[in-house]
């Protein structure tokens, strides 16, 4: 998986294709996938592919946020679909997790791409 470094020194991690639905069954895999990133860097998860999220998915985002904070880093999500944004708003996580900035992880002029270790 390739990660992206944005200008404010955050790692941008695109959600893999298998996370089109961030629901029970995918939740712990997401936490495990993101854990090495959030322990070493402030991290932004590009959720542009995620179409559906449930309570387990929300719990996974909260766990990842907590892991990042414990390590002294930040964790945010970007490019959320309107449906996912509404769910995060309903549970009160929109102001905590969702970045209001447009994040263009694939734009070559704003990011430096390098392979994950």
Secondary structure, DSSP 8 states (H G I E B T S, - for coil): -EEEEETTS-EEEE--GGGSEE-TTTHHHHHHHHHHHHHHS-EEEE-TT--EE-HHHHHHHHHHHHHHHHTT--EEEES--HHHHHHHHHTT-HHHHB--S---TT-TTTEEEEE--
